[in-house]
Amino acid sequence: MNREEQHLIECLRKIKTNIHRLEIQLQAAENESQELFRAVRSGDTELYSQLMVSINMKNHYEKSLHKNRTALDKPYFGRIDYKELDSGQNEKLYIGKNGITMGDHEVTVVDWRAPAATIYYENPMGKGSYQAIDEAPIPIDLHLKRTFDIGEGKLLGYYDSDVAANDELLVKYLSQNKEAVLGDIISTIQKEQNEIIRETPYADILVQGVAGSGKTTVAMHRISYILYNYGKHFAPEEFCIIAASDMLLRYITSGLPELDVENVRQMTMVHFLIQLLSNEWKKNYEYIEPDPGECCKSHISFIKALDKYLGDIRIKVIPHQDITDTDAGILMYGSDIREILDRNPEKSVSALCSFLNERLISRIRMLLSEEDQKDLKTAMLKKHKKFFTWKKNTKAVQVYIDFLFSYAEEQSCPTCMDSIIAHVQKGRFDVYDLARHDAYLYPPSFPGKM
């Protein structure tokens, strides 16, 4: 306990030294920025790039100063002692919410997002490994995993992993941190949560859980982790947080600055769907709040009926039989067409038509590759270049209206459907209508990466 108290005192001393240094650097950067701004404003435009560098440095000092000031209360929450088996080097790392360094090289506290920090969250005592980004796993032998209870810069206690659950200090620590999982889970991340947070950003992830299980909190920490480790490949503006309402969105994103995440886009589901349907949609149609009397649109039977309706259109638009020509024989087998459809269920009809036309053109060029078939090939290419065609002038809204009429004939809720159809025909849509936009027919477009 005495050794850990002395280490905490020394760590706080270094942090205070950092704060003093950063305060001086920040003041100097602010003075420089003000002088450069006045110079540029008076007409010395050649100093503009220097002004931008100065502003960036000022922002860097501000962020570093905030991190160090925040760390004064609780500079770290964990410690790991391990040996790297390949190099034989022994390491002792203290892990905190923010990485703290002295100068450019001396790491006082390791950021929780750093690759080595995953040892704390996932590795049991003994032999294991951790993996740096895009590198081979590093085998280790973990000797110590320690969790600290620190408040207001004072060490209140600590416990080591694998200690019996009835240990007085462990029970005290856990009872004090029951609410930490909802607010700041960094020191209490579980193995399964850590795996989600640190999963590669080049894969799709679907996280399921009951209300209050921490899904959203884990998602926010995942954004922070990706930007920390993959900053060269991803920018904050490429992320988008979507929630059901503005109030929920504000609650979700309120903690992002503390996770060192800024400039992430935010949208309600309604705004996301409208933007997904492109700017043209926003000019021609109106969004309205859902009418409780039109409840049938929220039923699973409505969704299944729409899926079937759109699936039938795919079958009607795209022929499944062999495509033949009297001069060239079979140009494309029906079995190949069906296989393409089966393998691409997510593609729109428009995209499928383009893809199949490309395959058909390639097939014609292969079949008629001889020199004496040149004229025939030219005629065939002209004849079949748009064999698979989806009516470009058929709007998705009209397809949706046709479906509503079809659905109304089959269901026993004519009053409800009459109201829905009346709204849609006037170009008025609620969130259920927006979510039903028929991607089977038209490929969705969204500006930027999602």
C-alpha positions in Angstrom: 0.0 0.0 0.0 2.8 2.4 0.9 4.6 1.7 -2.5 1.3 2.4 -4.4 0.7 5.6 -2.4 4.3 6.8 -3.2 3.8 5.9 -6.9 0.5 7.9 -7.0 2.2 10.9 -5.4 5.0 10.8 -8.0 2.5 10.4 -10.8 0.5 13.4 -9.5 3.7 15.4 -9.3 4.5 14.7 -13.0 0.9 15.6 -13.9 1.2 19.0 -12.1 4.5 19.6 -13.9 2.8 18.9 -17.2 0.0 21.3 -16.3 2.4 24.1 -15.5 4.3 23.5 -18.7 1.2 23.3 -20.8 -0.3 26.5 -19.3 2.8 28.4 -20.4 2.7 26.8 -23.9 -1.0 27.5 -24.2 -0.6 31.2 -23.3 2.3 31.6 -25.7 0.2 29.9 -28.5 -2.8 32.1 -27.8 -0.6 35.3 -27.9 1.0 34.1 -31.2 -2.4 33.3 -32.7 -3.8 36.7 -31.8 -0.7 38.5 -33.4 -0.9 36.4 -36.5 -4.7 36.9 -36.8 -4.2 40.7 -36.6 -1.5 40.5 -39.2 -3.6 38.4 -41.6 -6.6 40.6 -41.0 -4.6 43.7 -41.9 -3.6 42.2 -45.2 -0.6 40.0 -44.7 -2.2 36.9 -46.2 1.2 35.1 -46.5 1.0 34.4 -42.8 -2.4 32.6 -43.1 -0.8 29.1 -43.2 1.3 30.0 -40.2 -1.9 31.1 -38.4 -3.5 27.8 -39.0 -0.5 25.9 -37.6 -0.6 28.2 -34.5 -4.3 27.6 -34.0 -3.8 23.8 -34.3 -1.0 24.0 -31.7 -3.3 26.0 -29.4 -6.0 23.3 -29.7 -3.5 20.6 -29.0 -2.3 22.3 -25.8 -5.9 22.9 -24.7 -6.7 19.2 -25.1 -3.6 18.1 -23.4 -4.1 20.5 -20.5 -7.7 19.3 -20.1 -6.5 15.6 -20.0 -3.9 16.4 -17.4 -6.3 18.4 -15.2 -8.9 15.7 -15.4 -6.2 13.1 -14.4 -5.5 14.9 -11.1 -8.6 13.4 -9.6 -8.0 9.8 -10.8 -4.9 9.4 -13.0 -5.3 5.7 -13.4 -7.5 2.8 -12.5 -5.4 -0.3 -13.3 -2.0 -1.8 -13.3 -0.5 -4.8 -15.2 2.9 -6.4 -14.7 3.9 -8.9 -17.4 6.9 -10.3 -19.2 7.1 -10.3 -23.0 8.1 -13.9 -23.8 9.9 -13.2 -27.1 12.1 -10.3 -25.9 12.2 -11.3 -22.2 11.5 -7.7 -21.2 9.4 -7.0 -18.1 6.8 -4.3 -18.2 4.8 -2.5 -15.5 2.0 -0.4 -16.9 -0.5 1.9 -15.2 -3.7 2.3 -17.2 -6.0 5.3 -17.2 -8.8 7.1 -18.9 -6.3 9.5 -20.6 -2.7 8.7 -21.6 -0.2 10.8 -19.7 3.3 11.4 -21.0 6.3 13.4 -19.8 7.9 15.0 -22.9 7.7 12.9 -26.1 8.8 9.5 -24.8 8.2 8.8 -21.1 4.8 7.2 -20.7 3.5 7.8 -17.2 0.0 6.4 -17.8 -1.1 4.2 -20.7 -4.3 5.2 -22.5 -7.0 2.6 -22.1 -7.3 2.5 -25.9 -3.7 1.4 -26.4 -3.2 -2.2 -27.6 -1.3 -3.2 -24.4 -4.3 -2.1 -22.3 -6.4 -5.0 -23.6 -4.3 -7.3 -21.3 -6.0 -5.6 -18.4 -9.5 -6.3 -19.8 -9.1 -9.8 -21.3 -6.0 -11.7 -20.2 -6.2 -14.0 -17.2 -3.2 -14.5 -15.0 -0.4 -16.5 -16.6 0.4 -16.9 -20.3 -1.5 -15.1 -22.9 -1.0 -12.5 -25.7 -2.0 -9.1 -27.0 -2.0 -7.7 -30.5 -0.9 -4.3 -31.7 -2.7 -2.9 -34.8 -1.7 -4.8 -38.0 0.9 -6.8 -36.2 1.4 -10.4 -35.0 0.2 -11.3 -31.5 2.8 -10.7 -28.8 3.0 -13.6 -26.3 3.2 -12.6 -22.6 3.2 -14.0 -19.1 0.9 -11.8 -16.9 2.1 -11.7 -13.3 -0.2 -9.0 -11.8 -3.5 -7.4 -12.6 -4.5 -4.7 -10.1 -7.5 -2.4 -9.9 -7.3 0.9 -7.9 -9.9 2.8 -6.0 -8.7 6.4 -6.3 -10.7 9.6 -5.6 -9.7 13.2 -5.4 -6.1 12.3 -5.9 -6.0 9.9 -2.9 -5.5 6.1 -3.0 -8.5 4.6 -1.1 -7.6 1.0 -1.8 -6.9 -1.6 -4.4 -7.5 -5.3 -5.2 -5.7 -7.8 -7.4 -7.5 -10.1 -9.8 -8.4 -13.7 -8.7 -8.9 -12.5 -5.1 -11.8 -14.2 -3.4 -15.1 -12.4 -4.0 -15.8 -11.9 -0.3 -12.6 -9.8 0.1 -13.7 -6.8 2.0 -11.9 -4.3 -0.3 -13.2 -5.9 -3.5 -16.8 -5.8 -2.2 -16.3 -2.2 -1.1 -14.9 -1.2 -4.5 -17.7 -2.9 -6.5 -20.4 -1.4 -4.4 -19.0 2.1 -5.0 -18.9 1.6 -8.7 -22.3 0.2 -9.5 -23.3 3.3 -11.4 -20.0 3.7 -13.2 -21.0 1.3 -15.9 -23.7 3.7 -17.2 -21.6 6.8 -17.0 -17.9 6.0 -17.4 -17.3 2.3 -18.0 -13.6 2.5 -18.8 -12.4 1.1 -15.5 -15.1 -1.6 -15.4 -15.2 -2.8 -19.0 -15.9 -6.5 -19.1 -14.1 -9.0 -21.5 -17.1 -9.2 -23.8 -17.5 -5.5 -24.0 -13.8 -5.0 -24.6 -14.0 -7.5 -27.5 -16.8 -5.4 -29.1 -14.9 -2.1 -28.6 -11.7 -3.4 -30.1 -13.1 -5.4 -33.0 -11.6 -4.4 -36.3 -13.4 -1.4 -37.9 -13.4 -3.2 -41.2 -16.3 -5.5 -40.2 -20.0 -5.0 -39.5 -21.1 -5.6 -36.0 -24.6 -6.1 -34.6 -24.9 -5.8 -30.8 -28.0 -7.0 -29.1 -29.0 -6.6 -25.5 -31.8 -5.6 -23.2 -32.4 -2.0 -22.3 -29.8 -0.7 -19.9 -27.2 -3.3 -20.7 -24.7 -0.8 -22.0 -25.0 -1.2 -25.8 -24.9 2.6 -26.4 -22.0 3.2 -24.0 -20.0 0.5 -25.6 -20.7 2.0 -29.0 -19.4 5.4 -27.9 -16.2 3.9 -26.5 -15.8 1.9 -29.8 -15.8 5.2 -31.8 -13.1 6.6 -29.4 -11.0 3.4 -29.8 -11.2 3.4 -33.6 -10.2 7.1 -33.8 -7.3 6.6 -31.4 -5.9 3.5 -33.2 -7.0 4.1 -36.8 -6.8 7.9 -37.0 -5.0 7.7 -40.3 -7.8 5.8 -41.9 -10.9 7.3 -40.3 -12.0 10.9 -39.5 -14.7 11.8 -36.9 -16.9 13.2 -39.7 -17.1 9.8 -41.2 -19.1 8.5 -38.2 -22.8 9.1 -37.7 -24.7 8.5 -34.5 -28.4 7.8 -35.0 -31.1 7.9 -32.3 -34.9 8.0 -32.1 -35.2 11.6 -30.9 -33.2 14.7 -30.3 -33.4 14.4 -26.6 -31.9 10.9 -26.7 -29.3 12.0 -29.1 -28.1 14.7 -26.8 -28.0 12.3 -23.9 -26.0 9.7 -25.9 -23.4 12.2 -27.2 -23.0 14.3 -24.1 -20.1 12.1 -23.0 -18.2 12.0 -26.3 -15.9 15.0 -25.5 -14.6 13.2 -22.4 -13.8 10.2 -24.6 -11.7 12.5 -26.8 -14.3 12.4 -29.7 -15.4 15.5 -31.5 -17.1 16.5 -34.7 -19.1 13.2 -35.1 -22.3 13.6 -37.1 -25.6 13.1 -35.3 -29.0 12.5 -36.7 -32.4 11.3 -35.6 -33.8 8.3 -37.5 -36.2 10.5 -39.4 -33.4 12.9 -40.6 -31.2 9.9 -41.5 -33.9 8.2 -43.6 -34.7 11.5 -45.4 -31.0 12.1 -46.2 -30.7 8.5 -47.3 -33.5 9.1 -49.8 -31.4 12.0 -51.3 -32.0 15.7 -51.5 -34.5 15.3 -54.3 -36.9 13.5 -51.9 -36.7 16.4 -49.4 -37.7 18.9 -52.1 -40.8 17.1 -53.2 -42.2 15.4 -50.1 -43.2 16.3 -46.6 -42.5 14.5 -43.3 -45.4 14.1 -40.8 -45.6 12.5 -37.4 -47.1 8.9 -37.3 -50.8 8.7 -36.9 -51.8 6.2 -34.1 -54.8 5.4 -36.2 -52.5 4.1 -39.0 -51.0 1.4 -36.8 -51.1 -1.4 -39.4 -47.8 -0.1 -40.9 -46.0 -1.1 -37.8 -47.1 -4.7 -38.0 -44.8 -7.4 -39.1 -47.5 -8.6 -41.6 -47.2 -5.3 -43.4 -43.4 -5.6 -43.7 -43.7 -9.2 -45.0 -46.4 -8.2 -47.5 -44.2 -5.4 -48.8 -41.2 -7.7 -49.1 -43.2 -10.2 -51.1 -44.6 -7.5 -53.3 -41.1 -6.2 -54.1 -39.8 -9.7 -54.6 -42.5 -10.3 -57.1 -41.5 -7.2 -59.0 -37.9 -8.5 -59.2 -39.2 -11.8 -60.7 -41.3 -9.9 -63.2 -38.6 -7.4 -64.3 -35.8 -9.9 -64.5 -36.5 -13.0 -66.7 -35.4 -16.3 -65.3 -35.4 -18.3 -68.5 -32.5 -18.9 -71.0 -31.7 -15.9 -73.2 -31.3 -17.1 -76.8 -30.6 -15.7 -80.2 -31.1 -17.5 -83.6 -27.6 -16.5 -84.8 -25.6 -17.0 -81.6 -27.5 -19.6 -79.6 -27.8 -19.4 -75.8 -26.4 -16.1 -74.6 -27.1 -16.6 -70.9 -28.6 -19.5 -69.1 -31.6 -19.1 -66.9 -29.8 -21.0 -64.1 -27.0 -18.4 -64.1 -29.5 -15.6 -63.8 -31.2 -17.3 -60.9 -27.9 -17.9 -59.2 -27.0 -14.2 -59.5 -30.3 -13.2 -58.0 -29.8 -15.7 -55.1 -26.3 -14.5 -54.4 -27.2 -10.8 -54.4 -30.4 -10.4 -52.4 -29.3 -7.0 -51.2 -28.9 -5.5 -54.7 -31.7 -3.3 -56.0 -33.5 -4.2 -59.3 -31.7 -1.2 -60.9 -28.3 -2.5 -59.8 -29.1 -6.1 -60.8 -30.2 -5.0 -64.3 -26.9 -3.1 -64.8 -24.9 -6.1 -63.5 -26.7 -8.6 -65.7 -26.4 -6.4 -68.8 -22.6 -6.3 -68.2 -22.5 -10.1 -68.0 -24.6 -10.4 -71.1 -22.4 -8.1 -73.1 -19.3 -10.0 -71.9 -20.9 -13.2 -73.0 -21.7 -11.9 -76.5 -18.1 -10.6 -77.0 -16.8 -14.0 -76.0 -19.1 -16.0 -78.2 -18.5 -13.7 -81.2 -14.8 -13.1 -80.9 -13.8 -14.2 -84.4 -12.9 -11.6 -87.0 -15.5 -12.7 -89.5 -18.2 -12.3 -86.8 -17.4 -8.6 -86.2 -20.5 -7.2 -87.9 -22.8 -9.7 -86.2 -21.2 -8.9 -82.8 -21.8 -5.2 -83.3 -25.4 -5.8 -84.2 -25.9 -8.1 -81.2 -24.3 -5.7 -78.8 -26.6 -2.9 -79.9 -29.6 -5.2 -79.7 -28.9 -6.6 -76.2 -27.0 -3.8 -74.4 -30.1 -2.9 -72.4 -31.8 -6.3 -72.4 -32.5 -6.1 -68.6 -34.3 -2.8 -68.0 -36.0 -1.3 -65.1 -38.3 1.6 -65.9 -36.3 4.6 -65.0 -39.4 6.9 -64.9 -41.2 4.7 -62.4 -40.8 6.4 -59.0 -40.5 4.5 -55.8 -43.4 6.5 -54.4 -45.7 5.2 -57.1 -44.5 1.6 -56.4 -45.3 2.2 -52.8 -48.8 3.5 -53.6 -49.5 0.6 -55.9 -48.5 -1.7 -53.0 -50.8 0.1 -50.6 -53.8 -0.4 -52.9 -52.9 -4.1 -53.3 -52.5 -4.5 -49.5 -55.8 -2.7 -48.8 -57.6 -5.2 -51.0 -56.2 -8.1 -49.1 -56.6 -6.8 -45.5 -59.5 -6.0 -43.3 -58.6 -2.5 -42.3 -59.9 -0.4 -45.3 -60.4 2.8 -43.1 -56.8 2.7 -42.0 -55.5 2.1 -45.5 -57.7 4.8 -47.0 -56.1 7.3 -44.6 -52.5 6.1 -45.4 -53.1 6.2 -49.1 -54.5 9.7 -48.9 -51.4 10.9 -47.1 -49.0 9.2 -49.4 -50.7 10.4 -52.6 -50.3 14.0 -51.2 -46.6 13.4 -50.7 -46.8 13.2 -46.9 -44.8 10.5 -45.2 -44.1 9.4 -41.6 -41.2 7.4 -40.3 -42.8 4.1 -41.1 -43.2 5.1 -44.7 -39.6 6.4 -44.9 -38.2 3.1 -43.5 -40.1 1.2 -46.1 -38.4 2.9 -49.0 -38.0 0.2 -51.6 -34.2 -0.5 -51.8 -35.3 -3.6 -53.8 -35.9 -1.2 -56.7 -33.5 1.7 -56.3 -30.1 1.7 -54.8 -30.0 4.1 -51.8 -27.6 7.1 -51.9 -25.9 8.8 -49.0 -23.3 11.5 -49.2 -20.1 10.6 -47.4 -19.1 7.4 -45.7 -21.3 5.6 -43.3 
